[in-house]
Amino acid sequence: MTDRHPAGEPVLLGAEELAADPDLAGGFPEAAHQVLAELVDGGAPLGWVDPPSLDEVTELLGRVLAAARTGDAALRAVYLDRRLVGLGYWVRYGRPTNRPHADIEKIALAPAVHGRGLGRALTTAVVADAREAGIEVLTLDARADNERALTLYRSLGFTEYGRLPRFVAVGDVRYDKVFYMLDFREEV
């Protein structure tokens, strides 16, 4: 990308770094839409049955970036040769009694870069951002058949704390929804 980021090497940018590059920031919603829509179109369990619209992704990212500016979220974007290939973020819980905690809402990588360790790098960076922000418990939920992601989360120290059988509906097909947590309080 630059002298600091050699061509062909993935670069993980935080929200502030992304905002500091007008070219990347200006094209971020469209690039994120492309990644998310391609994944959902291929059946990825990201919370949509049909690919989201550009407007929906733009509005979602606007909320996440606004929350990141106040310390209530963190977003990471993965670029390869100035092309967005993934994104992930956590958002702090809104209820006053839950404010010390946050939820990873999305970890998404373009299919073309699967199997290259970028999911681990992205998730590790999102987790590190939460730890640095003073989050006490970081949670996430996933479809139970997403074994590749669940294996990654377990390898990073997440533990399952609950399951809703047949909760996720994709047409007539039902999947369990599993809940995972990473308790930073245990590190103290």
MDTraj code that builds the backbone (N, CA, C; nanometers):
import mdtraj as md
import numpy as np

residues = "MET THR ASP ARG HIS PRO ALA GLY GLU PRO VAL LEU LEU GLY ALA GLU GLU LEU ALA ALA ASP PRO ASP LEU ALA GLY GLY PHE PRO GLU ALA ALA HIS GLN VAL LEU ALA GLU LEU VAL ASP GLY GLY ALA PRO LEU GLY TRP VAL ASP PRO PRO SER LEU ASP GLU VAL THR GLU LEU LEU GLY ARG VAL LEU ALA ALA ALA ARG THR GLY ASP ALA ALA LEU ARG ALA VAL TYR LEU ASP ARG ARG LEU VAL GLY LEU GLY TYR TRP VAL ARG TYR GLY ARG PRO THR ASN ARG PRO HIS ALA ASP ILE GLU LYS ILE ALA LEU ALA PRO ALA VAL HIS GLY ARG GLY LEU GLY ARG ALA LEU THR THR ALA VAL VAL ALA ASP ALA ARG GLU ALA GLY ILE GLU VAL LEU THR LEU ASP ALA ARG ALA ASP ASN GLU ARG ALA LEU THR LEU TYR ARG SER LEU GLY PHE THR GLU TYR GLY ARG LEU PRO ARG PHE VAL ALA VAL GLY ASP VAL ARG TYR ASP LYS VAL PHE TYR MET LEU ASP PHE ARG GLU GLU VAL".split()
xyz = np.array([
    [0.0826, -0.1187, 0.0000],
    [0.0000, 0.0000, 0.0000],
    [0.0870, 0.1249, 0.0000],
    [0.1836, 0.1284, 0.0882],
    [0.2792, 0.2386, 0.0949],
    [0.4145, 0.1756, 0.1257],
    [0.5156, 0.2586, 0.1491],
    [0.6450, 0.2044, 0.1882],
    [0.6341, 0.1264, 0.3187],
    [0.5443, 0.1702, 0.4062],
    [0.5230, 0.1013, 0.5338],
    [0.4507, -0.0310, 0.5145],
    [0.3735, -0.0437, 0.4062],
    [0.2933, -0.1625, 0.3810],
    [0.3237, -0.2147, 0.2411],
    [0.4169, -0.3095, 0.2310],
    [0.4571, -0.3599, 0.0988],
    [0.3403, -0.4222, 0.0230],
    [0.3466, -0.4124, -0.1076],
    [0.2438, -0.4717, -0.1936],
    [0.2351, -0.6208, -0.1651],
    [0.1131, -0.6716, -0.1673],
    [0.0904, -0.8131, -0.1444],
    [0.0800, -0.8523, 0.0008],
    [0.1125, -0.7601, 0.0922],
    [0.1024, -0.7872, 0.2351],
    [-0.0303, -0.7325, 0.2872],
    [-0.1044, -0.8125, 0.3652],
    [-0.2296, -0.7619, 0.4213],
    [-0.2039, -0.6522, 0.5245],
    [-0.2959, -0.5575, 0.5305],
    [-0.2863, -0.4466, 0.6249],
    [-0.4169, -0.4400, 0.7026],
    [-0.4059, -0.4373, 0.8345],
    [-0.5220, -0.4230, 0.9221],
    [-0.5290, -0.2787, 0.9690],
    [-0.6356, -0.2100, 0.9327],
    [-0.6525, -0.0708, 0.9723],
    [-0.7643, -0.0579, 1.0736],
    [-0.7434, 0.0270, 1.1738],
    [-0.8494, 0.0629, 1.2657],
    [-0.9317, 0.1761, 1.2064],
    [-1.0394, 0.2125, 1.2746],
    [-1.1297, 0.3161, 1.2248],
    [-1.0569, 0.4485, 1.2027],
    [-0.9683, 0.4871, 1.2949],
    [-0.8968, 0.6145, 1.2804],
    [-0.8023, 0.6114, 1.1611],
    [-0.7312, 0.5012, 1.1437],
    [-0.6390, 0.4882, 1.0305],
    [-0.7151, 0.4890, 0.8983],
    [-0.8284, 0.4232, 0.8977],
    [-0.9122, 0.4211, 0.7779],
    [-0.9594, 0.5624, 0.7441],
    [-1.0054, 0.6349, 0.8450],
    [-1.0531, 0.7720, 0.8239],
    [-0.9420, 0.8646, 0.7763],
    [-0.8178, 0.8340, 0.8127],
    [-0.7047, 0.9187, 0.7754],
    [-0.6663, 0.9047, 0.6273],
    [-0.7189, 0.8048, 0.5590],
    [-0.6906, 0.7840, 0.4171],
    [-0.8196, 0.8125, 0.3399],
    [-0.8337, 0.9332, 0.2849],
    [-0.9593, 0.9713, 0.2203],
    [-1.0030, 0.8769, 0.1079],
    [-0.9080, 0.8229, 0.0333],
    [-0.9449, 0.7316, -0.0753],
    [-1.0082, 0.6041, -0.0204],
    [-0.9449, 0.5461, 0.0814],
    [-0.9997, 0.4239, 0.1398],
    [-1.1301, 0.4528, 0.2121],
    [-1.1332, 0.5600, 0.2908],
    [-1.2540, 0.5927, 0.3672],
    [-1.3723, 0.6204, 0.2749],
    [-1.3480, 0.6921, 0.1660],
    [-1.4566, 0.7258, 0.0740],
    [-1.5163, 0.6044, 0.0061],
    [-1.4342, 0.5042, -0.0210],
    [-1.4830, 0.3844, -0.0880],
    [-1.5179, 0.2707, 0.0062],
    [-1.5024, 0.2946, 0.1362],
    [-1.5228, 0.1868, 0.2329],
    [-1.6641, 0.1284, 0.2303],
    [-1.7700, 0.2088, 0.2341],
    [-1.9041, 0.1481, 0.2342],
    [-1.9291, 0.0585, 0.1128],
    [-1.8896, 0.1043, -0.0047],
    [-1.9114, 0.0243, -0.1254],
    [-1.8290, -0.1035, -0.1225],
    [-1.7044, -0.0932, -0.0785],
    [-1.6185, -0.2108, -0.0725],
    [-1.6698, -0.3105, 0.0317],
    [-1.7137, -0.2598, 0.1471],
    [-1.7695, -0.3473, 0.2509],
    [-1.8973, -0.4137, 0.2016],
    [-1.9791, -0.3368, 0.1312],
    [-2.1020, -0.3933, 0.0745],
    [-2.0680, -0.5085, -0.0190],
    [-1.9682, -0.4898, -0.1022],
    [-1.9295, -0.5935, -0.1977],
    [-1.8868, -0.7209, -0.1244],
    [-1.8033, -0.7075, -0.0205],
    [-1.7569, -0.8232, 0.0562],
    [-1.8751, -0.8930, 0.1230],
    [-1.9588, -0.8155, 0.1920],
    [-2.0708, -0.8744, 0.2657],
    [-2.1724, -0.9385, 0.1715],
    [-2.2055, -0.8705, 0.0632],
    [-2.3043, -0.9235, -0.0312],
    [-2.2540, -1.0537, -0.0943],
    [-2.1259, -1.0585, -0.1303],
    [-2.0711, -1.1807, -0.1890],
    [-2.0773, -1.2969, -0.0893],
    [-2.0434, -1.2688, 0.0351],
    [-2.0479, -1.3728, 0.1375],
    [-2.1895, -1.4241, 0.1594],
    [-2.2833, -1.3319, 0.1770],
    [-2.4224, -1.3716, 0.2020],
    [-2.4791, -1.4455, 0.0815],
    [-2.4464, -1.3993, -0.0374],
    [-2.4929, -1.4660, -0.1589],
    [-2.4416, -1.6106, -0.1647],
    [-2.3251, -1.6337, -0.1062],
    [-2.2681, -1.7677, -0.1018],
    [-2.3134, -1.8500, 0.0168],
    [-2.4060, -1.7949, 0.0976],
    [-2.4610, -1.8691, 0.2104],
    [-2.3938, -1.8453, 0.3435],
    [-2.3041, -1.7483, 0.3513],
    [-2.2348, -1.7211, 0.4783],
    [-2.3338, -1.6777, 0.5857],
    [-2.3132, -1.7264, 0.7076],
    [-2.4036, -1.6937, 0.8182],
    [-2.3690, -1.5592, 0.8832],
    [-2.4077, -1.4512, 0.8197],
    [-2.3761, -1.3169, 0.8706],
    [-2.4986, -1.2407, 0.9181],
    [-2.6127, -1.3078, 0.9273],
    [-2.7320, -1.2418, 0.9790],
    [-2.8310, -1.1997, 0.8723],
    [-2.7948, -1.2152, 0.7471],
    [-2.8858, -1.1824, 0.6374],
    [-2.9203, -1.3099, 0.5616],
    [-3.0415, -1.3199, 0.5122],
    [-3.0799, -1.4310, 0.4250],
    [-3.0459, -1.3942, 0.2813],
    [-3.0769, -1.2696, 0.2444],
    [-3.0436, -1.2162, 0.1124],
    [-2.9344, -1.1118, 0.1298],
    [-2.8514, -1.0917, 0.0276],
    [-2.7456, -0.9907, 0.0396],
    [-2.8032, -0.8545, 0.0789],
    [-2.7361, -0.7862, 0.1728],
    [-2.7832, -0.6544, 0.2144],
    [-2.7652, -0.5524, 0.1024],
    [-2.8458, -0.4480, 0.1071],
    [-2.8323, -0.3399, 0.0091],
    [-2.7151, -0.2500, 0.0482],
    [-2.6683, -0.1734, -0.0475],
    [-2.5627, -0.0766, -0.0194],
    [-2.6086, 0.0222, 0.0871],
    [-2.7323, 0.0685, 0.0784],
    [-2.7836, 0.1626, 0.1792],
    [-2.7814, 0.1015, 0.3188],
    [-2.8200, -0.0252, 0.3292],
    [-2.8213, -0.0915, 0.4593],
    [-2.6797, -0.1030, 0.5171],
    [-2.5844, -0.1405, 0.4339],
    [-2.4454, -0.1531, 0.4796],
    [-2.3887, -0.0157, 0.5157],
    [-2.4181, 0.0848, 0.4354],
    [-2.3697, 0.2199, 0.4630],
    [-2.4235, 0.2703, 0.5968],
    [-2.5511, 0.2477, 0.6210],
    [-2.6120, 0.2911, 0.7470],
    [-2.5523, 0.2145, 0.8652],
    [-2.5338, 0.0847, 0.8509],
    [-2.4740, 0.0021, 0.9555],
    [-2.3333, 0.0504, 0.9882],
    [-2.2520, 0.0706, 0.8865],
    [-2.1144, 0.1158, 0.9091],
    [-2.1101, 0.2561, 0.9675],
    [-2.2026, 0.3411, 0.9278],
    [-2.2110, 0.4750, 0.9866],
    [-2.2332, 0.4680, 1.1367],
    [-2.3231, 0.3782, 1.1790],
    [-2.3492, 0.3604, 1.3234],
    [-2.2250, 0.3085, 1.3956],
    [-2.1587, 0.2099, 1.3348],
    [-2.0402, 0.1513, 1.3989],
    [-1.9287, 0.2553, 1.4087],
    [-1.9043, 0.3286, 1.3017],
    [-1.7970, 0.4294, 1.3038],
    [-1.8284, 0.5429, 1.4007],
    [-1.9547, 0.5828, 1.4103],
    [-1.9929, 0.6860, 1.5080],
    [-1.9690, 0.6352, 1.6497],
    [-2.0030, 0.5094, 1.6755],
    [-1.9804, 0.4515, 1.8081],
    [-1.8302, 0.4374, 1.8351],
    [-1.7529, 0.4079, 1.7326],
    [-1.6073, 0.3960, 1.7496],
    [-1.5469, 0.5303, 1.7915],
    [-1.5995, 0.6388, 1.7384],
    [-1.5469, 0.7718, 1.7741],
    [-1.5688, 0.8042, 1.9213],
    [-1.6689, 0.7440, 1.9847],
    [-1.6967, 0.7699, 2.1263],
    [-1.6439, 0.6589, 2.2169],
    [-1.5742, 0.5604, 2.1605],
    [-1.5199, 0.4508, 2.2396],
    [-1.6182, 0.3385, 2.2650],
    [-1.7323, 0.3426, 2.1976],
    [-1.8351, 0.2405, 2.2181],
    [-1.8322, 0.1308, 2.1129],
    [-1.7298, 0.1302, 2.0304],
    [-1.7128, 0.0273, 1.9279],
    [-1.5691, 0.0349, 1.8783],
    [-1.5308, -0.0667, 1.8057],
    [-1.4021, -0.0662, 1.7345],
    [-1.4224, -0.1429, 1.6055],
    [-1.3668, -0.0893, 1.4992],
    [-1.3776, -0.1514, 1.3681],
    [-1.2384, -0.1744, 1.3132],
    [-1.2208, -0.2880, 1.2485],
    [-1.0964, -0.3197, 1.1786],
    [-1.1294, -0.3551, 1.0342],
    [-1.0468, -0.3087, 0.9433],
    [-1.0621, -0.3382, 0.8012],
    [-0.9331, -0.4025, 0.7520],
    [-0.9448, -0.5074, 0.6724],
    [-0.8294, -0.5774, 0.6176],
    [-0.8190, -0.5415, 0.4699],
    [-0.7037, -0.4881, 0.4329],
    [-0.6780, -0.4514, 0.2936],
    [-0.5631, -0.5344, 0.2395],
    [-0.5756, -0.5684, 0.1141],
    [-0.4706, -0.6348, 0.0404],
    [-0.4527, -0.5551, -0.0875],
    [-0.3365, -0.4908, -0.1022],
    [-0.3118, -0.4040, -0.2180],
    [-0.4221, -0.2991, -0.2347],
    [-0.4576, -0.2352, -0.1250],
    [-0.5586, -0.1269, -0.1204],
    [-0.6981, -0.1729, -0.1615],
    [-0.7214, -0.3039, -0.1546],
    [-0.8537, -0.3593, -0.1827],
    [-0.9050, -0.4199, -0.0529],
    [-1.0247, -0.3769, -0.0106],
    [-1.0839, -0.4306, 0.1112],
    [-1.1151, -0.5782, 0.0912],
    [-1.0650, -0.6611, 0.1830],
    [-1.0928, -0.8046, 0.1754],
    [-1.1586, -0.8568, 0.3024],
    [-1.1775, -0.7694, 0.4009],
    [-1.2433, -0.8141, 0.5229],
    [-1.2657, -0.7021, 0.6216],
    [-1.3576, -0.7277, 0.7135],
    [-1.3856, -0.6323, 0.8193],
    [-1.4420, -0.7043, 0.9393],
    [-1.4241, -0.6437, 1.0529],
    [-1.4792, -0.6966, 1.1769],
    [-1.4964, -0.5837, 1.2759],
    [-1.5911, -0.6015, 1.3664],
    [-1.6117, -0.4969, 1.4667],
    [-1.6839, -0.5506, 1.5883],
    [-1.6636, -0.4801, 1.6995],
    [-1.7413, -0.5031, 1.8204],
    [-1.8128, -0.3745, 1.8559],
    [-1.9229, -0.3884, 1.9282],
    [-2.0016, -0.2745, 1.9752],
    [-2.0328, -0.2975, 2.1229],
    [-2.0153, -0.1917, 2.2007],
    [-2.0446, -0.1979, 2.3443],
    [-2.1958, -0.2137, 2.3644],
    [-2.2330, -0.2916, 2.4653],
    [-2.3747, -0.3068, 2.4990],
    [-2.4309, -0.1722, 2.5458],
    [-2.5548, -0.1439, 2.5110],
    [-2.6151, -0.0144, 2.5381],
    [-2.6748, 0.0025, 2.6765],
    [-2.7220, -0.1042, 2.7375],
    [-2.7841, -0.0903, 2.8700],
    [-2.6795, -0.0504, 2.9733],
    [-2.7140, 0.0421, 3.0626],
    [-2.6167, 0.0899, 3.1620],
    [-2.5525, -0.0232, 3.2436],
    [-2.6274, -0.1256, 3.2769],
    [-2.5725, -0.2349, 3.3576],
    [-2.4813, -0.3265, 3.2764],
    [-2.4846, -0.3134, 3.1448],
    [-2.4029, -0.3982, 3.0582],
    [-2.2895, -0.3209, 2.9894],
    [-2.2714, -0.1938, 3.0221],
    [-2.1742, -0.1084, 2.9527],
    [-2.0292, -0.1587, 2.9577],
    [-1.9890, -0.2353, 3.0607],
    [-1.8504, -0.2831, 3.0592],
    [-1.8240, -0.3912, 2.9537],
    [-1.9290, -0.4350, 2.8852],
    [-1.9182, -0.5492, 2.7962],
    [-1.9483, -0.5104, 2.6517],
    [-1.9021, -0.5939, 2.5582],
    [-1.9239, -0.5665, 2.4164],
    [-1.9469, -0.6975, 2.3417],
    [-2.0025, -0.6848, 2.2218],
    [-2.0336, -0.7989, 2.1382],
    [-1.9647, -0.7846, 2.0030],
    [-1.8947, -0.8894, 1.9598],
    [-1.8431, -0.8919, 1.8232],
    [-1.9635, -0.9189, 1.7342],
    [-1.9961, -0.8242, 1.6491],
    [-2.1149, -0.8383, 1.5657],
    [-2.0837, -0.8936, 1.4272],
    [-1.9660, -0.8643, 1.3749],
    [-1.9303, -0.9161, 1.2421],
    [-1.7808, -0.9427, 1.2344],
    [-1.7492, -1.0557, 1.1757],
    [-1.6153, -1.0887, 1.1273],
    [-1.6408, -1.1435, 0.9880],
    [-1.5911, -1.0771, 0.8859],
    [-1.6216, -1.1169, 0.7483],
    [-1.4986, -1.1009, 0.6604],
    [-1.4677, -1.2057, 0.5861],
    [-1.3548, -1.2043, 0.4921],
    [-1.4023, -1.2506, 0.3557],
    [-1.3568, -1.1825, 0.2525],
    [-1.3910, -1.2200, 0.1158],
    [-1.3489, -1.3651, 0.0909],
    [-1.4318, -1.4409, 0.0207],
    [-1.3993, -1.5820, -0.0058],
    [-1.2621, -1.6021, -0.0705],
    [-1.2182, -1.5083, -0.1515],
    [-1.0901, -1.5225, -0.2223],
    [-0.9701, -1.5278, -0.1280],
    [-0.9844, -1.4812, -0.0033],
    [-0.8708, -1.4796, 0.0887],
    [-0.8862, -1.5786, 0.2039],
    [-0.9891, -1.6631, 0.1987],
    [-1.0052, -1.7642, 0.3035],
    [-0.8849, -1.8574, 0.3048],
    [-0.8499, -1.9041, 0.4242],
    [-0.7408, -1.9997, 0.4374],
    [-0.6024, -1.9387, 0.4421],
    [-0.5938, -1.8068, 0.4533],
    [-0.4627, -1.7401, 0.4548],
    [-0.4253, -1.6838, 0.5916],
    [-0.5043, -1.7151, 0.6936],
    [-0.4751, -1.6662, 0.8282],
    [-0.5280, -1.5271, 0.8560],
    [-0.5979, -1.4686, 0.7610],
    [-0.6485, -1.3318, 0.7805],
    [-0.7644, -1.3278, 0.8800],
    [-0.8435, -1.4336, 0.8859],
    [-0.9519, -1.4391, 0.9847],
    [-0.8965, -1.4374, 1.1259],
    [-0.7918, -1.5131, 1.1480],
    [-0.7261, -1.5139, 1.2796],
    [-0.6672, -1.3766, 1.3100],
    [-0.5981, -1.3171, 1.2135],
    [-0.5374, -1.1850, 1.2349],
    [-0.6449, -1.0803, 1.2636],
    [-0.7530, -1.0836, 1.1876],
    [-0.8618, -0.9874, 1.2062],
    [-0.9278, -1.0051, 1.3421],
    [-0.9618, -1.1282, 1.3764],
    [-1.0282, -1.1533, 1.5042],
    [-0.9359, -1.1189, 1.6201],
    [-0.8090, -1.1519, 1.6089],
    [-0.7120, -1.1184, 1.7136],
    [-0.7032, -0.9672, 1.7332],
    [-0.7055, -0.8909, 1.6242],
    [-0.7000, -0.7443, 1.6342],
    [-0.8273, -0.6887, 1.6982],
    [-0.9423, -0.7434, 1.6625],
    [-1.0691, -0.6984, 1.7209],
    [-1.0702, -0.7282, 1.8707],
    [-1.0225, -0.8459, 1.9090],
    [-1.0142, -0.8829, 2.0505],
    [-0.9176, -0.7895, 2.1240],
    [-0.8034, -0.7612, 2.0639],
    [-0.7048, -0.6714, 2.1265],
    [-0.7630, -0.5313, 2.1454],
    [-0.8405, -0.4850, 2.0483],
    [-0.9051, -0.3536, 2.0616],
    [-1.0011, -0.3521, 2.1802],
    [-1.0745, -0.4613, 2.1980],
    [-1.1689, -0.4693, 2.3106],
    [-1.0941, -0.4690, 2.4436],
    [-0.9888, -0.5475, 2.4496],
    [-0.9081, -0.5528, 2.5726],
    [-0.8532, -0.4141, 2.6044],
    [-0.7989, -0.3466, 2.5029],
    [-0.7417, -0.2128, 2.5218],
    [-0.8475, -0.1107, 2.5645],
    [-0.9714, -0.1293, 2.5195],
    [-1.0795, -0.0369, 2.5545],
    [-1.1355, -0.0633, 2.6944],
    [-1.0837, -0.1651, 2.7622],
    [-1.1302, -0.1950, 2.8972],
    [-1.2560, -0.2794, 2.9021],
    [-1.2894, -0.3436, 2.7929],
    [-1.4055, -0.4323, 2.7922],
    [-1.3780, -0.5463, 2.8891],
    [-1.4791, -0.5826, 2.9690],
    [-1.4620, -0.6904, 3.0656],
    [-1.4955, -0.8268, 3.0071],
    [-1.6086, -0.8344, 2.9357],
    [-1.6497, -0.9601, 2.8732],
    [-1.6869, -0.9299, 2.7286],
    [-1.6220, -1.0005, 2.6372],
    [-1.6493, -0.9866, 2.4951],
    [-1.7287, -1.1090, 2.4520],
    [-1.8429, -1.0855, 2.3896],
    [-1.9296, -1.1958, 2.3484],
    [-1.9433, -1.1986, 2.1969],
    [-1.9960, -1.3081, 2.1487],
    [-2.0339, -1.3196, 2.0080],
    [-2.1332, -1.4335, 1.9981],
    [-2.2074, -1.4343, 1.8893],
    [-2.2928, -1.5495, 1.8622],
    [-2.2696, -1.5912, 1.7184],
    [-2.2961, -1.7180, 1.6927],
    [-2.2713, -1.7732, 1.5597],
    [-2.3674, -1.8880, 1.5345],
    [-2.3841, -1.9175, 1.4082],
    [-2.4621, -2.0343, 1.3713],
    [-2.3787, -2.1585, 1.4021],
    [-2.4402, -2.2589, 1.4614],
    [-2.3666, -2.3764, 1.5094],
    [-2.2993, -2.4551, 1.3982],
    [-2.3454, -2.4417, 1.2753],
    [-2.2826, -2.5157, 1.1663],
    [-2.1591, -2.4441, 1.1115],
    [-2.1284, -2.3258, 1.1637],
    [-2.0118, -2.2500, 1.1179],
    [-1.8886, -2.2964, 1.1957],
    [-1.8575, -2.4238, 1.1810],
    [-1.7531, -2.4883, 1.2609],
    [-1.6155, -2.4248, 1.2414],
    [-1.5870, -2.3785, 1.1219],
    [-1.4562, -2.3153, 1.0968],
    [-1.4386, -2.1924, 1.1866],
    [-1.5419, -2.1084, 1.1926],
    [-1.5351, -1.9889, 1.2780],
    [-1.5327, -2.0278, 1.4254],
    [-1.6145, -2.1240, 1.4643],
    [-1.6196, -2.1640, 1.6053],
    [-1.4860, -2.2224, 1.6505],
    [-1.4207, -2.2965, 1.5637],
    [-1.2878, -2.3502, 1.5955],
    [-1.1884, -2.2359, 1.6172],
    [-1.1952, -2.1350, 1.5319],
    [-1.1093, -2.0175, 1.5482],
    [-1.1368, -1.9495, 1.6819],
    [-1.2631, -1.9242, 1.7129],
    [-1.2967, -1.8551, 1.8374],
    [-1.2474, -1.9339, 1.9588],
    [-1.2684, -2.0647, 1.9581],
    [-1.2209, -2.1471, 2.0710],
    [-1.0687, -2.1396, 2.0827],
    [-0.9991, -2.1373, 1.9688],
    [-0.8517, -2.1318, 1.9729],
    [-0.8018, -1.9987, 2.0297],
    [-0.8865, -1.8963, 2.0243],
    [-0.8497, -1.7649, 2.0790],
    [-0.8962, -1.7470, 2.2235],
    [-0.9512, -1.8538, 2.2827],
    [-0.9891, -1.8496, 2.4234],
    [-1.1361, -1.8297, 2.4516],
    [-1.2187, -1.8156, 2.3495],
    [-1.3628, -1.8021, 2.3706],
    [-1.4189, -1.9356, 2.4185],
    [-1.5188, -1.9277, 2.5067],
    [-1.5874, -2.0478, 2.5541],
    [-1.7368, -2.0343, 2.5287],
    [-1.8002, -2.1456, 2.4995],
    [-1.9446, -2.1455, 2.4772],
    [-2.0160, -2.1290, 2.6111],
    [-2.1161, -2.0411, 2.6142],
    [-2.1923, -2.0228, 2.7370],
    [-2.3419, -2.0437, 2.7166],
    [-2.3826, -2.0763, 2.5959],
    [-2.5242, -2.1035, 2.5740],
    [-2.5531, -2.1422, 2.4312],
    [-2.6735, -2.1952, 2.4130],
    [-2.7155, -2.2422, 2.2815],
    [-2.8675, -2.2365, 2.2749],
    [-2.9166, -2.1847, 2.1632],
    [-3.0602, -2.1858, 2.1353],
    [-3.0846, -2.2842, 2.0208],
    [-3.1441, -2.3990, 2.0508],
    [-3.1663, -2.4995, 1.9463],
    [-3.2615, -2.4497, 1.8375],
    [-3.2227, -2.4773, 1.7126],
    [-3.3068, -2.4485, 1.5952],
    [-3.3584, -2.3043, 1.5947],
    [-3.2777, -2.2101, 1.6364],
    [-3.3180, -2.0702, 1.6516],
    [-3.3064, -1.9895, 1.5226],
    [-3.2039, -2.0185, 1.4433],
    [-3.1786, -1.9427, 1.3205],
    [-3.2576, -2.0071, 1.2061],
    [-3.3397, -1.9250, 1.1408],
    [-3.4228, -1.9760, 1.0318],
    [-3.3736, -1.9229, 0.8980],
    [-3.3408, -2.0152, 0.8094],
    [-3.3053, -1.9812, 0.6724],
    [-3.4030, -2.0597, 0.5852],
    [-3.5126, -1.9936, 0.5509],
    [-3.6204, -2.0652, 0.4834],
    [-3.6770, -2.1692, 0.5781],
    [-3.6833, -2.2929, 0.5320],
    [-3.7348, -2.4016, 0.6150],
    [-3.6269, -2.4702, 0.6975],
    [-3.5026, -2.4319, 0.6776],
    [-3.3906, -2.4942, 0.7484],
    [-3.3664, -2.4191, 0.8796],
    [-3.3386, -2.4939, 0.9857],
    [-3.3137, -2.4350, 1.1172],
    [-3.1748, -2.4755, 1.1665],
    [-3.1083, -2.3807, 1.2331],
    [-2.9755, -2.4036, 1.2891],
    [-2.9760, -2.3600, 1.4349],
    [-2.8909, -2.4244, 1.5145],
    [-2.8698, -2.3769, 1.6508],
    [-2.7925, -2.2457, 1.6453],
    [-2.8197, -2.1598, 1.7419],
    [-2.7425, -2.0377, 1.7609],
    [-2.6592, -2.0596, 1.8873],
    [-2.5270, -2.0421, 1.8769],
    [-2.4394, -2.0626, 1.9916],
    [-2.3814, -1.9291, 2.0362],
    [-2.3605, -1.9180, 2.1657],
    [-2.3092, -1.7962, 2.2270],
    [-2.1720, -1.8257, 2.2875],
    [-2.0767, -1.7385, 2.2565],
    [-1.9403, -1.7528, 2.3058],
    [-1.9003, -1.6262, 2.3811],
    [-1.8061, -1.6441, 2.4751],
    [-1.7571, -1.5303, 2.5527],
    [-1.6080, -1.5427, 2.5760],
    [-1.5465, -1.4262, 2.5936],
    [-1.4064, -1.4169, 2.6318],
    [-1.4035, -1.3225, 2.7506],
    [-1.3698, -1.3755, 2.8670],
    [-1.3772, -1.3006, 2.9921],
    [-1.2396, -1.2439, 3.0252],
    [-1.2235, -1.1145, 3.0027],
    [-1.0960, -1.0494, 3.0327],
    [-1.0759, -1.0303, 3.1828],
    [-1.1818, -1.0392, 3.2611],
    [-1.1703, -1.0230, 3.4071],
    [-1.0832, -1.1326, 3.4672],
    [-1.0806, -1.2471, 3.3990],
    [-0.9996, -1.3593, 3.4491],
    [-0.8509, -1.3331, 3.4313],
    [-0.8151, -1.2332, 3.3499],
    [-0.6744, -1.2027, 3.3240],
    [-0.6127, -1.1154, 3.4332],
    [-0.6965, -1.0570, 3.5172],
    [-0.6477, -0.9626, 3.6173],
    [-0.5859, -1.0327, 3.7350],
])
top = md.Topology()
chain = top.add_chain()
for i, resn in enumerate(residues, 1):
    res = top.add_residue(resn, chain, resSeq=i)
    for name in ("N", "CA", "C"):
        top.add_atom(name, md.element.get_by_symbol(name[0]), res)
traj = md.Trajectory(xyz[None], top)
